[in-house]
Amino acid sequence: MCLIAFALNADPARPLLIAANRDEFFDRPTAPLHRWRLEDGTDVVGGRDLRDGGTWLGLDPDGRVAMLTNVRQSELKPAQRSRGELVTRWLQSDGDVDRFAAGIAPAEYGAFNLVVGDFHARVWHWLGNRDPEAPHSTASTVLHQRALGPGIYGLSNASLDTPWPKTQHLKAALGTSLHTPTDWLSPLSQALTHDQMVQDLDLPRTGLPADLERALSSPFVRMADRAYGTRTSQVVSVRSQPQGFAVTVHEWTHDPALPVARLAPENARTETLVW
């Protein structure tokens, strides 16, 4: 997944709201949003990478959440382990973030950002294996970590809250959504499907050629010539109710041969939980 904005305890009515686009090669085998189970019996709600078995955004019935982006690198080198397993490892863990972090060998993974949370404990952390001040530099053997308080955050393919235009665009839409009680999905739909590239002066400088930086600069990515682009959009909404919290996960799958459509509930694959 390459773009996420998330609001943590920023609104009592919706204590968790996540909006995300996953960019990937079109031929990478993927299962859509569904309920599935890991070998140890851990239940997962999310899509699934059928090549390596992990996921980019996963929830469990007890209120655990994890979400992942990679970090853009000018040279791609094979890693020992798949980043997607970090999400499922958090869902399998005992919820102790320090113990979980101690079990990660940063050099064994490609460059990543990982956000893990326990909704009921109100514990949220960002972890990454690249220096936040120089995320596009060479591999690191250090795991960086930061606790997250209430607020709105954004992640693309740099570090947490790196102010790339598309990250700022989606964060702004998330803030608007929190203050729009009726048509709350509309601003997220507009932002997640926005495919206009940014001006060259505003492009990130990550070591890629300018044409690639340009093609990757919009929230919704279209790179048909490379068989790559935004394959799915996801929105996770947690609403406060008298009896617990209602969790709704929407996922929209995009056909690269068709114009992107408005994200509407009736067009989504949906899973629900009660936390």
N, C-alpha and C positions, 0 to 999 in steps of 0.2 A: 504494500500500500504506500502511496506516495504523497498523500495530502490528508491531514486530519486537523480538525478544530474540535475542541472539547471544553465544555463548561462544567466545572466542579463546584457544587454547592453555591452557585452564583444566584440561584433563584429557589426559594423554599418550595414553590409549586413543582419545579422541575430540577431536582438536585443533580441530575446528570443528563447531559445532552451531548451527543457525539455526531459529527458529520464527517464523512470520509470518502475519498476516491482511491481506488486501487488501480495502479497502472502496471501493466505486465505485457509480456509477449503473448500474442494471440494463440500460439500453439502450446502454451504451458497448460497441462491438464489441471482442471479446477472443478471442484464440486461447489454448487451454490450454497447459500445459507440453508442450514438444516441443523437438527440435533444429532449429534454423534457422540461416540464414547471412546475414550482412550483405553489402552490395554489394561490399565489398573482400575478401570471402572469409572474414571472421572468423566462426568457429562460435560459436553461442550456445545454451545450454541454459536454457530458462525459458519463461514465458508471453509473450504479445506483445499490446501495444495495437494493434489494427488500425486505429484512427483516425489515430494519429500515428506509429506504427511503432516505438516504443521499448518498454521493459519496466521493471518495478519491482524485479525480482530476477533477476539473470542470472549465469551461470557460463560459463567456457570450458574446453576440454579441458586447458589448460596450468596451471590453478590460479588464474586470476583470478576475482574475485567482486566484484559491486557490488549494492547494495541502496538503496532510495529510499523516503522518505516525504515528504509535503507538510507544510507548517506551517500550522496553522489561522489563518485571517484572517477578520475580521468583514466585510470587503468583498473580493469576488473581482473581479479585473481581468484581462482577457486579457493573456497574455504573448507576447513575440515568438517564443519557442522552447518546445518541449515538454520538461518535466523528464525524461521517460523516455529522451530521447536521451543524458542524462548517463551512464546505466548502460552503454549500448552504446559510448559514446565511451571509457570506461575500458577496456572489453574490447578496443577497437581500438588503445589507446595502447601506448607502449613500456614502460610500468610505472614511469616516473619520475613520482612524485606531484607534485613541485613543477612540473615541466613541464606536467603535465596540468592542475593548478590554474591555472597562468598562462594557459591557453587558455580559461578559463571567464569569460564576462562576466556577473557576478552579476545585474545589472539586467535581463538579457534573459529571465530565467526567473521563474516563479512561486516562491513561498517553498518552499524544499526543505531536507531533510537527505539527505546522500549518504554512504554508507560504502563505501569502495573497499579492496580488499585483494589481495595477492599471497601465496597460501598458502605457496609454497615459499620465498619471500624473507622470510616472516614480517613483512611490512610491511602495516599497516592504518592507515587514516586516516578521520576524520570531516570532512566539509566541509559548509558551509551558508551561505546568503546572508541570514541573519537573525542579529542579535545574540543570542547564547545567554542574555544577561541579560534581554532583552526581545524574545523571538521573535515576538510577535504585534503588534509595532509596524509602522510603515510600511516600505516597500521600502528596501532597502539596496544600495549600490553596492560593498560590501565583501564579500569572500569570507573567511569564518572557517574555520580549519583546526586540527585537533588530531590528533596521532599517538596510536594506541591500543596499549597493551600487553596482556599476558595478563589475562583477566578476563571477567566477564559484564556485558553492556551492554544498554540498552533504549532504544528509540525509538518514540515515537508522533508526535503532531503538534505538539510544542513543540520542544525541543532535545534533544541527547543526554543521556540519563539524567535528564531532568526527571521527578520522582517522582509522576507521575500514578498513581492506583490501578491502572488496567488494565496499565500498564507494569510496575509493581512486581509485580503478580500473575503476569504472564508470565515475568519474570525469576526469580521464586522457583520457578516450575514448571521452568524450564530448569535451575536448580541442582539440583533434585530429580532430574531426568532424568539428569544427569551421574553421579549417585550411585546410579542404579538400573540395573544392567547387564542385567537380563532384560526386565522390562516397562517399558523406558525411554520408550516412546511414550505411555503412559497419562497421566502428569502433563501432558504437552504437549497431548494431546487434550482433557483436562478444562479446561485454561486457555484454549485457543484457541476452544472452543465455549461458554465461560461468557458468558451473556447477561444476567446480573443487573446492573442499573444501580446506581451507587453512591449513598450518602446525599448529600443536597444540600450538606451542610457540607463534603464532600470533593470537590465538583465543581471542575474547573479553571475559571479565569476568563479566557477568551480574547476576550471581546467579543461572543460569540454570545448569543442569548436563552437563558434557563435551561432551557427545554424541549429545545432542541437540545443544549446541554451535557449534559443528563441522558441523552438518547437515544444520544449518542456515547460515554458514559462506560464502557460495558462492553467487554470484549475482543471479543466477537462482537456486531456492530451489526445491529439490526433497525429499519428505518425504511420500512416498506411504503407508508406514506402519501406518502412522497417518492420512492418507487421507488429506494431507495438502501439499501445495507447491505453486510455481509461477503459477498463473492462467492467467494473462494477462501481456503484455508489451505494453507500450504506448510511443510514441514520438510526441512531439508538436514542430513544427517549424514555426517561424514567420519570414518572409522575407520582406525586404524593397522593395517597388515598386514605380514607379512614382505616382501612384494613391493609396495612403494608404499602408497598410501592409497585405500581404497574409498569412493567418493562415491555416496550415494543421495539423490535428490531425490523427495520425495512431494508431490503436489498433490491436494487435495480441492476439488471444485466444489460449491457450495451452491445448492440450489433454494430461492428465497425463499418458495415456496408450501408447502414441507414443513418439518417440525420438523428441527432440526439433529441429525445423527447422530454417533455416536462416530467418531473418526478412526481407521480401521484400515487396515493396509497393503493388504488385499484390496479396499478401496473406493477406492484411490488410483490416480491416473495416476503412473507412475514412470519416471524416467530414471536411468541409472547411468553413472559415469565411473570411471577409475582415474587418479590423479594421481601 
